């Protein structure tokens, strides 16, 4: 009897709080099903991925979950999740970086693959190029007169010693691409040129690629090496910088979008790849992001010199990835020698 | 100690009785409180939401009507295609159609390239919306009214929500009719439809924020809600002190989210728990105090009673217990006191009796003093009698000495032979005292001479016959006979004297203690009864000659050997 009364009291105590819970709004019918979802990892800035993903949602009815982060970090995460991928699409990241994680991706050729500008379609379609990003030289319009800076060769000259804005290639992927492009374009011995360039930097090495146009604009450096997109954006904000396309030629290594192997929402991921390569998005890339399209049927800005006029070298991303270790070792060595 | 376990029991009972109902009450009240608050909050939220949703739906429908009205005008389509007709005519048409909603939304007309041509809002002619992207692309593709949120990336700070309808032209799309709802419009739409402590969030179909009331400062709320929705988590994880309820507008797919403070604010429930905790503590302390008081009140007297009893066990009867009141335990203490008092009195009495007994024994021993002196004296008398030739003196002295010796010897039982011998001595003395007064005859069965009889049993019977039977001066005879009858021996003392008076007989039969006379009979009777049982007392038989007394005694035959065995 005593036990039963005690039991009844306990039951009451447990039951009552339980019935006060569960005042949640009815969201069950609003939650999208698995077939209406897509998970995108992106290293793009919000101003880039935001409108694209919004429009993708509106056009397809697919809910996109966005995870942002640095390229290396996100690729590392994708590699870590290889057994049970959470990510469906890696949106952004230079193809050199994507190359390193080739195994995590599944080849896909969209309907626009044939319309890509020459040299941009990757072998085996492991990823889809998103925008073309030529490496350019910039100079401060107040400190340097037009025509003074023409190409890569100038960067080895004594007069720019210590005045070159250049980001550490050990840190910045785009800086590595730039220095490889430069060394590929220059005549003479590859490694010797690197030593000369490093000597000419005089230990003045910036920590991130974003600092390059800022340093040139501020006048602490006279000239710099950066991506066309970065320079144009800075120019648009009113910086005193001018762009020079090196006479020796340059590379236009694209960034890409890749389909993760074994993605849970594979069909939606393919729809997204198709979308980012579509003429509509490529037009937006040109009009809103100060970038060059990867499609031959989407015209770049009229203000930019057409790619045919810039001598574009064939940048071998696979080879560049292969020598990175040796390069960085030599880079560090040169740096130690360069700094007294 | 026993006291502590008693105390513990009492305390447990007090705690159970005091705390369990309190606990149950606290939980019941809190939960009833919570349930009722939650349900009223839910009802409240529902009514607010449905009011807002009603207004929103109505606005969507009437905006759609305005856009369709604009799209159906040939003049409008033509004006957008050709840009030739008078602007005032188009504007009057625009304002005419939009008249009922001029304060609720801005209406604009864009041409086929997305250039703004006419507007009721503040936009300038010539502003461009992309036609391959976003709103206008969707409107062209769908052919009916489309609803879009304006994302902040588009660089258009003005409109937050746009509705668009493509206006068909000759071959392609002539232009677009667009309605825009900005912050002001939303504020007007929702004004007074939500409670002061609530906030409203308007989300587009993919849960991007379109509008938030001023109470929602942070930008991150909509993304966090979206995350919860996608991961299937509860919205209460976003903000634990708020509750969310929502409704979806079916035309546009936009969702209105109402954020309310939790019906039972954190600090209120904390206060409640604090109060409950305090009262529990108070109750606990009270229970402890009261149980301690009670148990002390009960245990203390029991303890003192217990130690008093231990003292009594040790023999101290003077111990007394304090009687503090009139309750059961005090009654018990009183009884204990009376009991020890009684015990003490009894003990005192028995000690006194013991002392008295001791005194009597001492006196008796004193009385037995020096029988040798008496023997010697009697012996001397005997010799004096012989020397002086008074043989009676010698005989009496010798007989008396024998009787005396025998009477003070320690044996209680003697052989019949000795008893008979003693009796003869006695009779000899009496014959000298009362010469010629009686004749004496004894008949003894010779086989019984060694049977045991109580000492000095026959002498008092004969004395009785001599002294009382012949007290009137007559003389007669006394016959003592001892014979065997079955397993018993029968002793008879018979005389032919005056017999016992009726009065004496009655008194004797009633076993009354005699006052002065007949001591002897009484004593013999008592001794026989004591030794052999009540049926072996003196029996009075009718005398043979019709006069005198006949006393008979029946005894079982026992001998020394038997006795020894």
Interface residues (C-beta under 8 A of the other chain):
Chain A: X9 X12 X13 X16 X17 X19 X20 X23 X24 X25 X27 X30 X31 X32 X37 X46 X47 X50 X51 X54 X55 X57 X58 X59 X63 X64 X65 X279 X280 X283 X284 X287
Chain B: X20 X23 X24 X27 X28 X31 X32 X34 X35 X38 X41 X42 X130 X132 X133 X134 X137 X138 X148 X151 X153 X154 X205 X206 X208 X227 X229 X230 X232 X234 X235 X236 X243 X244 X245 X246 X248 X255
